[in-house]
Amino acid sequence: MSIYVHIPFCHSKCAYCGFYSVAGTSMRQEWLKALCCEIVTRKTEMGEESIHQTIYFGGGTPSMLSPQEWNTILNTIEENYNIAPDAERTLEANPEDITPTNATLWRTLGFNRLSIGVQSLNDNALKASKRRHSAHEARRAIETALKAGFTNIGIDFIIGLPESEASDINLAEQLLKELPITHLSLYILSIDEGSILYKKTENGTFTPPSDDAEADMYKEYCQMIKAQGFEHYEISNFAKPGYRSRHNSAYWEQKPYLGFGPAAHSYNGSDMRKWNIANIKKYCEAWLNSEASSTTGYEMEILGKPDRYNELIMTRLRTSDGIPMSLLHSQSFIEYWETNRRALQKYLDMGVARIENDKLLLTEEGWLISDAIFTDLFC
């Protein structure tokens, strides 16, 4: 079991961001009350005896919360849920928020993993993406976190940002050589509808890299990151041995999780997904007016066997562990696998998929065309 808490506030919106978040602090007090109400109300949803192995605060910008807000939220969780003593507790943080005071506070609160939104070490790319930090400040933030006692530090990079240059990879390589980073997420820029870059793409003021150019950059970064001792364990994720993200791995392994906050998703590990409305005002109205069970508070989807098979394909093939053939041949999925397995042969022949140690796996080249592979294998 895992817990995810979505913090919907940001200092400002980044140019590429398509996640639900709002710039500013309007309705922050109401949101905090509604969030705690949701946390308490849903404590029996997955069974009161469930033990949660991971807690993840994402956003938005969780690192902008005040000490009082942290105490309120964490106390509410601890009082209502069983958290494993060795639980992975992750906080997403922006470099500009990582001060010695904040980093020490987060360690005191029990966070043992930090995920830092570096995104680029090119100051021009950071400025064009409307990030609030510089490359120097990103490095200083990592060093501050290390001094505060964080030994599990992950960073994010985005390929294809405006003003990016081919030499940016050399800056990334230097950072990985000089600082003991344990995890790295590497994303190819996506132009999400509603984002600033989407509007610039529509009006012709920004032209994203071609698919081929992005693929070449991705492969070059993958080679460089692995050369620094990281294992490539998921399409976008790399980790030093023993430092895979336990929380994100739970998603890919289709384990149950609870999501709290506006736009947060939950999954019972079997046949039901639900997600909160992506609107702070309506979220607060639903929970503070005791209407959380109505459709104004959340939406729900019941997954049939075909849906569960498709999700198995889409989540497990994202990882280096792949899918055990025994699972594809299980009573739950055999009929769908037998119907669609013929589509796999061309990818085996291309060398982008393989069956090894009784598991179906994709290569890095396969991950680059994973959407096409998933579609062909879906029922």
Number of C-alpha atoms within 10 A of each C-alpha: 20 25 21 20 23 22 27 26 23 20 16 15 21 19 23 23 20 17 15 17 23 19 14 13 12 12 11 14 12 16 23 17 15 25 24 20 17 21 19 15 14 16 18 12 10 16 10 12 10 16 16 20 20 22 25 24 23 19 24 24 24 22 25 18 14 11 12 8 14 16 12 14 16 13 13 16 18 10 11 15 20 15 21 14 9 10 18 22 20 25 22 21 24 26 25 17 18 23 15 15 11 19 24 18 15 22 16 12 15 13 20 19 24 26 23 24 21 24 22 26 23 20 16 17 21 23 16 16 21 15 23 16 19 20 19 12 16 22 15 16 24 24 16 20 25 18 13 19 13 19 15 21 21 26 22 17 20 18 22 23 25 20 14 19 13 8 9 15 20 13 13 17 15 11 14 18 12 8 13 16 20 22 24 25 20 19 16 17 17 17 18 15 12 13 18 19 26 21 16 15 14 11 10 9 9 15 14 17 16 10 11 9 11 17 17 12 18 22 14 12 19 20 13 17 22 14 11 13 15 23 21 21 18 23 21 18 22 24 22 19 11 10 17 22 22 18 22 15 16 17 16 17 16 18 15 19 23 24 23 22 27 28 23 22 21 19 22 16 16 14 13 15 18 18 20 24 21 18 16 24 14 16 26 27 17 22 23 18 10 15 14 21 11 11 12 15 21 20 14 14 11 12 14 11 14 15 14 18 21 18 17 21 21 19 18 22 26 25 22 17 15 24 22 16 16 12 14 21 14 11 9 14 18 16 15 18 21 11 12 14 14 11 15 16 12 12 14 15 10 11 13 19 23 20 14 11 9 12 17 20 24 28 18 19 15 22 20 18 13 20 11 11 22 19 13 14 19 20 15
